[in-house]
Amino acid sequence: MAGLGLYYGFEILDWMYNEHIETSSRIFPLLMFGFMAISTTYIFGTLLTANGNLRELNILASSAVILNIVLNLILIPERQALGAAISSLVTQVYMAVAQIIITIIKLRLVSDYRFTARLVIFILVLFVGGYFLSTYISNWYQGAILLILSSLILMFVVKLLRFRDLYRIIRLDEESKDV
């Protein structure tokens, strides 16, 4: 939940650590969003690998290394750890977006605009809700728990997740244990 890192990064780090909280709390959200991009590359990179598009992946990885080195050389001297985090985030988002585009082109995927709209609505509502929770609820534990619960409920409301699908996943897991 990158939103937790965005809205409650300072509080989470203050809860877990004793030093460098102020500096780390500016970096933490960037790393959390970078993790989302990395997770996306796991999915789309696997699709491209399974499809045999290793040449494209290698070219993309090489360009990402160059991008990261250039960004590090520019940003780290001026912004230190924050510069490294920005460089990492930009590189990971670049990889994720490029892999999504290559996957759509190579696998001739048709965009599901309804799903995309639901995902965009989910993200927008979650970020607006996170802003209001972090602004108007003084206890960060309560705000964070409400943000997590509201994101779970919102997944069902916008139909990113359905009870029927969740039930099937649980049932399949139970069946695999019986074997």
N, C-alpha and C positions, 0 to 999 in steps of 0.2 A: 504494500500500500504506500505508494509514493506520496499520496496526499497526506498521510501521517507525517512523513518526513518534511513536507512543505509547511504544514501548519503547526506541527508540534515537535519539530526537529530539536530546538533548544531544550525543551522539557525532557524529551527522550534521552538526549545525550547527557543532560544534567543528572538525570535519574541513574544513568549507567556509569558515568565517569566523574572524575574529580578535577581534571585539568583541561585547559584549552577548549572549554565549552563554547565560548563565543565564536571563535574562529571555526571550530568544527561544525557548528550549527549552520553556518553559511554554506559549507561544503556538502553536508549530509543530504539535503534535498537533491542536489545535482547528481550525486552518486545513486540515489534511489531511482531517479528518472532514467539514469544510464542503465540501471539494472533492468528496467522495463524494456529498453531498447535491446539489451543483450538477450533477454528472454525471447523477444521477437525474432532475433537472428537465429536462435536455436530452432525455432519452428520452420522458418523459411529457408535457412541454410540446409536443414535436413531434407526438405522437399527438393531443393536444387541438387543436393548430393545424390539423392535417390533417382533423380531424373538424369543424372550423368553430366550435369553442368559444372564440372570441376574447373574447367578453363575460366569460365565467368567468375566463379568464386575466388579463384586464385588472383585474377586481375583485380577484382574488387578488394580482396584482402591486401594486396600490394599497394593499391591506391590509398587504402585506409591507413596503412603504416606510414606512408609518406605524409598524408594529411595530419596524422597524430604527431609525427616528429616536428613538422613545421609549426603546428599550433603550440606544441610544448616549447619550442625555441622562442616563440613570440611571447607566450603568456606566462610561463613560469618565472622568468627573470623579474617581471613586473608584479605579478600577483601570487607568486609562490604556489602553495597547495591549492588555492582557489583556481589559479590558472591551469593547474594539472587536471582538476576536476572538470573545468569547462572544456578543456581539450578532450578529455575522455568522453564527456557527454556528446559533444559535437561529432566525434568519430563514431561512437556507437549509434547515434541517430542516423548518421550518414549510411552506415552499414545496414541498419534495419530498413530504411526507406529504399535503398538501392536493391536489397534482396527482395523486398516486396514487389518492386517494379519488375525486376528480372523474372521473378516467379510468375507474375501475371502474364508477361510476354511469352516466356518459354513454355509454360503449361497451358497457355490460352485460357486462363481463368476468366470467368465472367463475374463482374462485381455484383455483389448482393447489396444493392443500395438500401434496402430496408434494414439489413443487419448493420450496415455502416451508419445509417441514421440513428439506430438504437444505441450504438456504441458512442456516437458523438453526444447524444442526449445524456447518456449515462455519465460520461466524463464531465460535461458542462454542469449538470446538476450536482454531481459530487464535489466539484471544485467550488461552486457557489455555496453549497451546503457546508463544506469544510471551512470556508471563509467565515460564514456566519457563526458556526459553532465555535471556532477559535476566537472570534471577536466577542461573542456575547455569553459564553459559558466560562466562568472564571476558573473552574477546576479542570485542569487539562486532562486528568484521567477520565472524567465524565465526558468531556468533549471528544476524546479519542475513541472511547467505547461507543458513543453515539455515532461517530463517523464510520466506524467499522460496521455497526449494526445497520445504519442507514444505507451503506453501500451494498450490504447483502440483500436487504429488502428491495433496494432499487434495481438490483440485478434481476429479481423476479418480476418487478413491475414493468420494466422495459423489455422483458422477455429475453435477456441475454442468457438466463438460466431458467429452466423450467423444472417444476417438481417431478414431472413424469421422467425427464431425462436423468435427474438426480437419483430417482428411485431405481431406474435401470442400471445405473453405474453401481449403486450399492448392491443390488441384486446380483449382478455379474461378479462382484467381488466375493459375495457370500458363496456363490456357486463354485468359484475357483478354489475356495478353502475346503470344500467338500471333496474335491478330487484327490 
